[in-house]
Amino acid sequence: MPESVVQTNRIGSREFSHVEEAGKYYTIDSVMEILDKEQVFMNHSKGGVTFSGGEPMLQTEFLLEVLRTCKKKGYHTAVDTSGYSSAENFKSIIPFTDLFLFDIKHLDESRHIEFTGVSNKDILNNYLLLTKCGKDIYVRIPIIPDMNDDDDYMKRLRDFLIFTKTDAVKRINLLPYHKIGSSKYKKFNIPYRMEGNEPPSNEKMLKLKEFFMETGIPVKIGG
C-alpha cells in the first residue's frame, strides 16, 4: 500500500527534507504495458518476468491474473517467495509459473518463529508440493551468522535437500547476509534489528558452497 515518507538529503552539513510517495498501484494493463516495452530486450537476453516483493503471494488474486496474462503473451515467469501462503494459493499459480525462487530460512519451527514471527510448517509443506509439480525451483538459503550458519544445522539442511530432491530443483543459491537494506529502515522509521550482525566471510561462503555441492544440485553464491 502506498504511503508518504520523509526523505532527507544532505549536502555538506545541511539537510533538506521532502515528502515522497513510496509504493504505487498497478493494474494488469499497466504491468503489461511496461513489459511489452521491454519485450525486445527480454527476447534478446532470453529473460522473463520475476514477481518479488515483499511477498507476492500476499496478493495472490492479482498475481494469478498477471501470471496468466504473461503466459498468454509468451513471457517466462518466475515467482520469488518465502513460501508463506496456503497450498491452495500455490496450486492456483503453478500452471502459469515457470520458475519458483523459494526461500528456506530455517528448518526448526521454534527458531523460525523466533526469527520471522511465523511457523514454517506451511512453508516446508509448500516446498514439498512444488518439488513434485514439474516446475523449476531455485532454493534460496540466507546465510546469517549466529542464526542459521552453525555446522550441525547446515548438515541437517543439506540432508533435507538431499532427501527431498527431485529433478525440479535446479539450483541452490546461498545468500550471504548484507547491510545494504539498512538505510531503507531509517527511511521508513522502522527499527533495524540486525545492528551488530556482520556478513559471513568469503571463506565461509566458499566452504558452504563446496559443502552443499554434495547434494548433487548446482550451487551459486548470491543470486
N, C-alpha and C positions, 0 to 999 in steps of 0.2 A: 504494500500500500504506500503510495507516495506520501512523503512528509517533508516539512520545511526544516532545514538545518542551518546553523550559523557557520559559515566558512570564514576562517581567519587567515589572512595572508600577511606575511611580514616582509618589509623592505627595510633593511638595516635594523634600527632599533624601534621603528614604528610599525604598528599593527593596524590593519584595515579589515573590518568585518562586514560581511554582507550575507543576506539570506538567500539560499538557493533551494530549489526543489530537488529532492532525492527520490528517484523512482519515477516510473511512468507507466501508464496504462496502455496496453496494446490490444488490438483486435486481430482476428485471424488474417483479415485482409492486409492490415498494416505490417504484420510479420512477413507475409508472403511477398509484399511489395519490396521489402528490404532484401529478402533472399533472391528474388528474381533479378534485382540489380547486380547481385554478386554471382549470378549463376555461371557466367563465363569463366570467372576465376576459380570457382569450385570445380567446374568441369576440367579445367586445365590441371589443377592440383590433385584431382581425384578426391576432393574433400567432401564435406557434408555439413549437416546441421547438428549441433550439440545443445541440448537443453539442460541448463545447470541452474545455479542459484547461489545462495538459498537452496531450497529443496523443491524441485519441480513437481514432485508427487503431492505437494500440498495444494496444487491446482490441477488435479487430475482431469477434470472435465475439459478444461481449456487445453491442457497438454494433449489429451486424446484427440481432440479435433484438429489441433495444429499438426500433430504427427500424421494423422490420416491425410490431411491436405498435402503435406510434404511428400508422402509416399505416392500420392496421385500424380505429383509433378516429377517424380523420379529422384528425389533427393535421398541420399544416405542419411539415416537418422541415428542419433545417439542420445541416451539419457544418463546424466551424471547424477547419482542418487546415493543417499545414506542408507537406503533400504527401509526407512521407517515409514511404512504405509501398510494398507491391508493387502492381502493376497489378491482380493478381487480387483483392486486398483491396478496391480501389476498385470494380472491376467488380461485386463482390458486394453493395455497398451502394447502387449507383446507382439501382436500381429503387425504393428506399424513401427516397430523399433528394430533396428539392425544391430545395435551395439549398446550394452549396458556397462557403464563405468560405476562399479559397485564398491562402496567403502566397507571395510571391516575394521572397526575401530578397536574392539575388544571382544574376546570370546566369553569372558566371565560376566555374568549378568550383574552381579553386585558392583563390579568395577565400572561396567558400562553405565550403570545408573549413577554412580558417583561422579563420573567424568562428563556425562552428557545429560543426565536428568531423566533418561528413559530406559526401559528394558530393551535388551537385544533379541528377545525371543522371536518376535515377528521378523526382525531383520534377518536373522540366520535362516528362518524358515523360507523367507522370500529369496534368499541367496540359493538355497537348495532347489526351490521352484525354478529359478532362472537357469540353473545348470542343466536342467532337463528340458528346456523349452526350445532348444535348437538355435537360439540366437547367441551372438558372440558376447563374451564377458571379459572385461579387464578388471581384475581385482585390485583395488587401491588400498594400500595399507599405510596410514600415517605413522611415522616413527617419532615418538615423543619421549625423550629421556625421562626416566623415573616414573613413567606412566604405563608404557607398554613395550619396553625395549629390553627387558631382562632376558637372560638366556633360556630359562625354563619356559617362559611364556612364548618366546619365539619358536622354541621346539614344538610346543603344543599347537601353535598356529600353523607351522609348516606341516605337521602331521594331519591337521584338519584339512588343509588344502590338498594333500595327497589323497586322503580318504574320500573326499567329496569330488575329486577331479573328474571332469568329463571333457569331451572334445570341444565343448563350448568355451572353456576357459582358455583364452588365447594369450593372456599376459598378466604378469604381476607388476604393479607399479609401487615401488617403495617411495613414500613421500616424506622427506625429512622435514621436521618442524622448522618453521622460519618465523621471523618477526615482521614480515612485510606488511601484514594487515593491521599492525598495532595502531597505526595512525588513524585508521578508519574508526576505531573505538573512541578515540579522542574526538573525532569529528562529530560522532553521534552521541557523545557524552555517556558512553557505556563503559563501566569499569573493565579494565583489561586484566584478567585473572592469571595471565601467564608471565607476569613480571618476574624476572629472576630465572626463568627457564631458558636454557641455552640450546641451540640447534645441535644435533648429533654431528660428530666429526666425519670428515670424508672417509677416513679409515674405517670407522664404524659402519658407514653405509656400504662400502665396498665389501666388507666381510659379510654383511647381511645379504647383499646381492648374491654372493657365492653360496651362502647358506641356503637361500630359497631356490636357487637353481637346482637343488636336489629334488625338488618337486617334479622336475621334468617340464616345467612351464617356463617360457621365456620371462626374464626379469629385467626391469628397467628402473633406474634411479630417477625419480621425478616423473613428470608426465601429466 
